[in-house]
Structures are given as C-alpha cells and as structure tokens.
Amino acid sequence: MAGLQAGAPTPTAITVHGQSRVLEVAFSDKSVFRISFELMRVYSPSAEVQGHGPGQEVLQTGKREVDLVQIESVGNYAVKPTFSDGHDSGLFSWDYLYHLGKNQDSLFGDYLQRLQAAGAHRDAPMQGAGGEQACASH
C-alpha cells in the first residue's frame, strides 16, 4: 500500500494524542480517524512486520502499551513514526493511514483472531524464531 493513489483523500491534520495513544488523522473527504498506536504498530507496513511476501507476516505481541515517540513527514505522501519499542522502519502512506482508519475495527478483530490461533497474547513479549525473546524493534 505504498504511495498515493490519484484522487485519494489526503490528510488535512495529523494530531498525536500521547495520553490516549492514538493518532488522529483528518482527511480531505472530511473523514476523521483515531488510530491506536497499537494498531499502527502491529500493522506497520515495514518488511519487519509484513515480511517480503504473502505468508511471511510476523505476528506482533507486546504492543498494547507502545507509544509514538516521534513522527516525521516523508515528502508529500507519508509519515514515518518511531515507536517506543524502537521500531521505526515503516512508512505510512496517506493511502495506508486511510485504510487503517477506515478498517480499524475489522483489522483489530483479525489481529485478535490471529493471536488466538497462534496461542499468543497481546501483552506477551515478542519471541524470536527459536523461542528466545526477540529484539524490541522486531
């Protein structure tokens, strides 16, 4: 979902609400979304989370309390957040932010189902491939 689709809504305002852990994004079509930092982190468009192709996604755990410590503009098409767990490699295009906002209920439900299917919990620390605790940024 990288890039910006022609005619797609663009942000008119972006506000970080640290205490409630949400990114509020107002779009040119008058939509306003409040996207949790946790949802952003577990659906980061980075290769660390999405993998390099279908079926390579890495299920994220331990992200309920993640904070957004910095957010940078990337050209006129995206933002690059830095999360409190050190993750900073995802570029959130306007299209992708809109997708997250519009579909956040179904995306979060899907996330909870994937956790359950894996026998994992939202608050469990991330595990590496061999069962060891993974680096906080992966």
C-alpha positions, 0 to 999 in steps of 0.5 A: 500500500505504498504511495498515493493513489490519484484522487485519494483523500489526503490528510488535512491534520495529523494530531498525536494524542500521547495520553490516549495513544492514538493518532488522529488523522483528518482527511480531505473527504472530511473523514476523521480517524483515531488510530491506536498506536497499537494498531499502527504498530502491529500493522506497520507496513515495514518488511519487519512486520509484513515480511517480503511476501504473502505468508511471511507476516510476523505476528506482533505481541507486546504492543498494547502499551507502545507509544509514538515517540516521534513522527516525521513527514516523508515528502508529500505522501507519508509519515514515518513514526518511531515507536517506543519499542524502537521500531521505526522502519515503516512508512505510512502512506496517506493511502495506508493511514486511510485504510487503517482508519477506515478498517480499524475495527475489522483489522483489530478483530483479525489481529485478535483472531490471529493471536488466538490461533497462534496461542499468543497474547497481546501483552506477551513479549515478542519471541524470536524464531527459536523461542528466545525473546526477540529484539524490541524493534522486531 
